[in-house]
Amino acid sequence: MRTVDPLHVRLLRLLRDEGAVSRAELGDRLQMPRPRLLAELERLVSLGYVAEAGLAASRGGRRSTLVELSPRLRFAAVDLGASSIDVELVNGRLEPVAAYAEAADIRTGPKVILQRVNELLHKARVDGAYERLDAVGIGVPGPVSFRDGVPVSPPIMPGWDRFPVRELLTREHGCPAVVDNDVNIMAIGERHGGVAHSVDDFLFVKIGTGIGCGIYLSGEVYRGTDGCAGDIGHIQVDAHGPMCSCGNVGCLEALFSGAALAKDATAVARSGASPALAERLAAHGTVTALDVAGGAVEGDVTCIQLIRDGGRRVGGVLAGLVSFTNPSMIVIGGGLAQLGHILLAEIRSVVYRRSLPLATGNLPVVLSELGPRAGVAGAAVLASDVAFGEAS
């Protein structure tokens, strides 16, 4: 197995995150001897990863040359949801140069979904977004063996078990690929460019079609031995609760998620307990989680209670995680984050009430700053990291 030089990767990450930097400053920041630095830079220029960017401001002597990541670098970032595909093409600074989003059903299987991903990426090339890709990062809504680059028994993804996602993307696009679960890539995105930018220990909780938790410890994603750490949606919260897609009963995800909330909303609409939802059901034939959010804004008491009940259940699970991991921050994201401050207030209330005061004295519980872009932003970071490792 090839050994990745961490100092080398740090150099490329520094240029990614900060833009053009002088050779002198690079040497100072990395504590790298000048001869080795110059040799590394020369090699990276020849590989097409680094380019010169003019002269730096004078530091009192001979002006140093600025270096930056090559303007031609391109990474593909893909975020697969239960019902959506989001794709971004980014440059070396992870700035979007093209974006595509469309509805899709993950249950149609890997061949259909990945064929569409490939079509969107090829369209980006035809549109002039890139000449060649340097890496692809992709997140999927289920457990992933990060080491093997395959989903493993994902409850809402029939046909995806052990499908060689990484291998297929690598072969199709002639570049390295990396596969992770959707909540991990969202956490990575939020850490790189969102509200958790300067936080080394935090939990990112995605509440959407499913519920998951990205765990950051000491500045790194914690995935667990087999890659399934953070699967909090399948923690049992009610032993007499409904059947979950995983086959167990009473899981958090079965009681509060996009599908669960829509089911509960439909029931109260039919019963007449919620005038706002009954009106929406009569008008459209169905009600969704977003209808609950709209009803809550209008002051519908039942809608507000549905959101509070869900927030209480999520908060109860998070309170246990706070006592166990003692994070510096909790970030709430995913589609149901659009339920807004009623949900957030209930989660905060339960976490603060049920966790130890020492663990919550300085614990902000906040909404994601990146919102729906968190996934593609994190996939882009992962793609750049795997490309930089390949360049070592």
C-alpha positions in Angstrom: 0.0 0.0 0.0 1.3 3.4 -1.0 2.2 5.7 1.9 0.6 9.2 1.9 3.0 12.0 3.1 0.9 14.0 5.6 3.1 17.1 5.1 2.6 16.9 1.4 -1.2 16.8 1.9 -1.0 19.7 4.4 0.7 21.8 1.7 -2.0 21.2 -0.9 -4.8 21.7 1.7 -3.3 25.0 2.7 -3.4 26.2 -0.9 -6.9 24.9 -1.2 -8.2 26.7 1.9 -6.2 29.9 1.7 -5.5 30.6 -2.0 -2.2 31.9 -3.3 0.6 31.7 -0.7 4.3 32.7 -1.1 7.0 30.1 -1.1 8.5 31.8 2.0 5.3 31.7 3.9 4.7 28.0 2.9 8.1 27.1 4.3 7.3 29.0 7.5 3.9 27.5 8.0 4.9 23.9 7.2 8.3 24.1 8.8 9.7 22.5 5.7 13.3 23.1 4.7 13.5 25.3 1.6 15.3 22.7 -0.6 12.6 20.1 0.1 9.8 22.7 -0.3 11.2 23.8 -3.7 11.5 20.2 -4.8 8.0 19.3 -3.8 6.6 22.4 -5.5 8.5 21.6 -8.7 7.1 18.1 -8.7 3.5 19.3 -8.0 3.8 21.8 -10.9 4.9 19.0 -13.2 1.9 16.9 -12.1 -0.5 19.8 -12.7 -1.5 20.4 -9.1 0.3 23.7 -8.5 1.0 26.8 -10.6 2.9 30.0 -10.0 0.8 33.1 -9.3 3.2 36.1 -9.6 5.3 37.7 -6.9 4.4 38.2 -3.3 4.7 41.5 -1.5 8.2 42.3 -0.3 9.2 41.2 3.2 12.3 43.3 3.1 14.4 41.4 0.7 14.0 39.5 -2.5 10.3 39.0 -3.3 9.1 35.4 -3.0 7.0 33.7 -5.7 3.3 33.1 -5.0 2.0 29.6 -5.7 -1.5 28.4 -5.9 -3.5 25.3 -6.9 -3.7 24.9 -10.6 -6.7 26.7 -12.1 -7.5 23.6 -14.2 -8.1 21.3 -11.2 -11.7 20.0 -11.1 -13.5 17.9 -8.5 -16.9 16.4 -8.8 -19.1 16.5 -5.7 -22.3 14.3 -5.6 -24.9 14.2 -2.9 -27.5 11.4 -3.3 -30.6 11.8 -1.2 -33.6 9.4 -0.9 -35.4 11.5 -3.5 -32.8 13.8 -5.1 -29.5 14.1 -6.9 -27.3 17.1 -6.4 -24.0 17.5 -8.3 -21.5 20.3 -8.3 -18.2 20.7 -10.2 -15.7 22.7 -8.2 -12.2 24.1 -8.8 -9.2 23.6 -6.6 -10.5 26.2 -4.1 -13.7 24.2 -4.0 -15.6 27.1 -5.6 -18.6 25.9 -7.7 -18.2 26.2 -11.5 -21.3 24.2 -12.4 -24.3 22.7 -10.5 -27.1 20.4 -11.3 -30.0 19.2 -9.1 -33.0 17.0 -9.9 -35.5 14.7 -8.3 -34.7 11.0 -8.2 -35.8 7.9 -6.3 -32.9 6.1 -4.7 -35.0 2.9 -4.7 -34.7 2.6 -8.5 -31.3 1.1 -7.8 -27.6 1.9 -8.3 -27.4 1.3 -12.0 -30.2 3.8 -12.8 -29.0 6.4 -10.3 -25.3 6.2 -11.1 -26.0 6.2 -14.8 -27.8 9.5 -14.3 -24.9 10.9 -12.2 -22.5 10.0 -15.0 -24.8 11.7 -17.5 -24.8 14.9 -15.5 -21.0 14.8 -15.1 -20.6 14.3 -18.8 -23.0 17.1 -19.5 -20.8 19.4 -17.3 -17.8 18.5 -19.5 -19.8 19.3 -22.7 -20.9 22.6 -21.1 -17.2 23.4 -20.5 -17.0 23.0 -16.8 -13.9 20.7 -17.0 -11.6 19.0 -19.4 -10.8 16.1 -17.0 -11.8 15.3 -13.4 -9.2 14.9 -10.7 -11.5 13.1 -8.2 -15.1 12.4 -7.5 -16.7 12.5 -4.0 -20.1 11.0 -3.4 -22.4 10.7 -0.4 -25.3 8.1 -0.2 -28.2 7.9 2.3 -27.2 4.7 4.1 -24.3 2.9 5.9 -21.1 2.8 3.9 -17.9 0.8 4.3 -15.5 3.8 3.8 -12.6 1.5 3.4 -14.2 -0.5 0.5 -16.2 2.3 -1.1 -19.5 0.4 -1.0 -22.9 0.8 0.8 -23.6 -2.0 3.3 -27.2 -3.1 3.9 -28.7 0.3 3.5 -32.4 0.2 4.8 -33.9 2.6 2.2 -31.7 1.6 -0.7 -32.8 -1.7 -2.1 -30.3 -3.2 -4.6 -27.3 -1.1 -3.3 -25.9 -3.6 -0.8 -22.1 -4.0 -1.6 -22.6 -2.3 -5.0 -19.1 -1.2 -6.1 -19.8 2.6 -6.3 -16.2 3.7 -5.9 -15.0 1.2 -8.5 -17.6 2.2 -11.0 -17.0 6.0 -10.7 -13.2 5.5 -10.9 -13.5 3.4 -14.1 -16.1 5.8 -15.7 -14.1 9.0 -15.1 -10.5 7.8 -14.9 -9.8 9.4 -11.5 -9.9 8.4 -7.9 -13.3 8.4 -6.2 -14.4 8.3 -2.5 -17.7 7.2 -1.1 -19.2 8.1 2.3 -22.7 8.3 3.9 -24.7 11.5 3.4 -24.5 12.7 7.0 -20.7 12.4 7.1 -20.3 14.5 4.0 -22.7 17.1 5.4 -20.6 17.3 8.6 -17.4 17.6 6.5 -19.0 20.4 4.5 -20.1 22.3 7.7 -16.7 21.9 9.2 -14.9 23.2 6.1 -17.1 26.2 5.3 -20.1 26.4 7.7 -21.0 27.2 11.3 -18.6 24.6 12.6 -15.6 26.0 10.8 -13.4 26.4 13.9 -14.9 23.5 16.0 -12.9 20.3 16.4 -15.5 18.3 18.4 -19.2 18.5 17.2 -22.2 16.5 16.2 -24.0 17.1 12.9 -27.5 15.8 13.0 -29.3 15.3 9.7 -33.1 15.1 10.1 -34.7 14.3 6.7 -36.0 11.2 5.1 -33.8 9.4 7.6 -31.9 10.5 10.7 -28.2 10.3 11.1 -25.3 11.9 13.0 -21.9 12.9 11.7 -19.3 12.8 14.5 -16.3 15.1 14.6 -13.6 14.2 17.2 -10.3 16.1 17.5 -10.9 17.6 14.0 -11.5 14.4 12.2 -14.7 12.4 11.2 -15.2 9.4 13.4 -16.6 6.6 11.3 -16.2 3.6 13.7 -14.5 0.3 12.9 -16.8 -0.6 10.0 -18.0 2.9 9.0 -21.4 2.9 10.5 -20.8 5.2 13.5 -23.5 7.8 14.0 -26.5 5.8 12.8 -28.7 7.3 15.5 -31.9 6.9 13.5 -32.0 3.3 14.5 -31.7 3.8 18.3 -34.9 2.6 19.8 -36.9 5.3 21.6 -40.2 3.4 22.0 -40.3 -0.4 22.6 -44.0 -0.4 21.5 -43.5 2.0 18.6 -44.0 1.4 14.8 -42.0 -0.9 12.6 -38.9 0.7 11.1 -37.5 0.2 7.6 -34.5 -1.6 9.3 -36.8 -4.3 10.6 -36.8 -3.3 14.3 -39.6 -1.4 16.1 -39.7 2.0 17.8 -36.6 3.5 16.1 -36.2 7.2 16.3 -36.4 7.4 12.4 -39.7 5.5 12.5 -41.2 8.0 14.9 -39.8 11.3 13.5 -38.4 11.7 10.0 -39.8 13.1 6.8 -41.9 10.0 6.1 -43.0 9.6 9.7 -44.0 13.2 10.0 -46.0 13.1 6.7 -47.8 9.9 8.0 -48.7 11.6 11.3 -49.7 14.8 9.5 -52.0 12.8 7.2 -53.7 11.1 10.1 -54.5 14.4 11.9 -55.6 16.0 8.7 -58.1 13.2 8.1 -59.3 13.3 11.7 -59.9 17.1 11.5 -57.6 17.8 14.5 -55.6 20.2 12.3 -57.6 22.6 10.2 -54.5 23.8 8.4 -53.5 20.2 7.4 -57.1 19.3 6.6 -57.3 22.2 4.2 -54.0 21.2 2.5 -55.1 17.6 2.2 -58.4 18.6 0.6 -56.5 20.9 -1.9 -53.7 18.6 -2.9 -54.7 15.0 -1.9 -51.5 14.6 0.3 -49.7 16.4 3.1 -46.0 16.6 3.6 -43.5 17.6 6.4 -43.3 21.1 4.8 -47.1 21.4 5.1 -46.6 20.9 8.9 -44.0 23.7 8.8 -46.5 25.9 7.0 -49.3 25.1 9.4 -47.0 25.9 12.4 -46.2 29.3 10.9 -49.9 30.0 10.7 -50.3 29.1 14.4 -52.0 25.7 14.0 -51.7 24.1 17.4 -51.6 20.5 16.2 -48.8 21.3 13.7 -46.8 22.9 16.4 -47.3 19.9 18.7 -46.2 17.5 16.0 -42.9 19.4 15.6 -42.4 19.6 19.4 -43.0 15.9 19.8 -40.4 15.2 17.2 -38.0 17.6 18.7 -38.4 16.0 22.1 -37.6 12.5 20.7 -34.5 13.8 18.9 -33.4 15.8 21.9 -33.7 12.7 24.1 -31.3 10.7 21.9 -28.9 13.7 21.6 -28.9 14.2 25.4 -27.4 10.7 25.7 -24.8 11.5 23.0 -23.9 14.7 24.7 -23.2 12.9 28.0 -21.2 10.3 26.2 -19.1 12.5 23.8 -19.2 16.0 25.4 -19.2 17.9 22.0 -18.5 21.6 21.7 -21.5 22.1 19.3 -24.5 20.4 17.8 -25.5 21.3 14.3 -29.0 20.5 12.9 -29.4 20.1 9.2 -31.3 18.1 6.6 -34.8 18.7 5.1 -36.6 18.9 8.4 -34.3 21.6 9.6 -36.8 23.8 7.6 -39.2 23.2 10.6 -37.1 26.0 12.1 -37.0 27.3 15.5 -39.9 25.4 17.0 -37.9 22.2 16.4 -34.6 23.7 17.4 -36.1 25.1 20.6 -37.5 21.8 21.6 -34.3 19.9 20.9 -32.3 22.5 22.9 -34.7 22.3 25.8 -34.5 18.5 26.1 -30.7 18.4 25.6 -30.1 21.1 28.2 -32.5 19.6 30.7 -31.4 16.0 30.4 -27.6 16.3 30.0 -25.1 17.1 32.7 -24.7 20.9 33.3 -20.9 20.5 32.8 -21.6 19.2 29.3 -24.1 21.8 28.3 -22.7 25.0 29.9 -21.1 26.1 26.7 -23.0 23.9 24.1 -24.6 25.8 21.2 -27.3 23.9 19.4 -27.6 25.6 16.0 -29.0 25.2 12.5 -26.7 24.4 9.6 -25.2 27.4 7.9 -24.8 25.7 4.6 -28.3 24.2 4.5 -28.9 22.1 1.4 -25.3 22.7 0.1 -23.7 21.0 3.1 -23.6 17.6 1.3 -22.0 18.7 -2.0 -19.6 20.9 -0.1 -18.4 18.0 2.0 -18.2 15.7 -1.0 -16.0 18.2 -2.7 -13.7 18.3 0.4 -13.4 14.5 0.4 -12.7 14.5 -3.4 -9.9 17.0 -3.0 -8.4 15.1 -0.1 -8.3 11.8 -2.0 -6.8 13.6 -5.0 -4.1 15.2 -2.8 -3.3 11.8 -1.3 -2.9 10.4 -4.9 -0.5 13.2 -5.6 1.8 12.3 -2.6 
